[in-house]
Amino acid sequence: MAEMVETYRGTVYPWHCDHMDHMNVMWYVGKFDEGTWNFFSMLGVTPSYLRDNGRGMAAVDQRIAYRRELHAGRSRRARQQRR
C-alpha cells in the first residue's frame, strides 16, 4: 500500500464551530477538499493541466475518518494516499 502524505495543515477558528463547540462537519469536508487539490497537484493534476487538456474532476467516493472532535484553536492535518 502507498505511503500516506500530508496534504493539508491548518487551524480551527471559532467560526468553524457549532453549538457544541466542535468543528462543524461542513468545515471538515471543505478542509479535505483543499487537501485533495494539494494531493492532485503532487500527482501532476493541476488546474492548468485540467484546463489545457479539456479535463475535469468529480468526487465519486470520499472516505473520511473522524478521529476526535476538534475545537477552536486546534491545529489539524489531513493525510491521503494513492491506491
C-alpha positions, 0 to 999 in steps of 0.5 A, a space after each residue: 500500500 502507498 505511503 500516506 502524505 500530508 496534504 493539508 495543515 491548518 487551524 480551527 477558528 471559532 467560526 468553524 464551530 457549532 453549538 457544541 463547540 466542535 468543528 462543524 462537519 461542513 468545515 471538515 469536508 471543505 478542509 479535505 477538499 483543499 487537501 485533495 487539490 494539494 494531493 492532485 497537484 503532487 500527482 501532476 493534476 493541476 488546474 492548468 493541466 485540467 484546463 489545457 487538456 479539456 479535463 475535469 474532476 468529480 468526487 465519486 467516493 470520499 472516505 473520511 475518518 473522524 478521529 476526535 472532535 476538534 475545537 477552536 484553536 486546534 491545529 489539524 492535518 489531513 493525510 491521503 494516499 494513492 491506491 
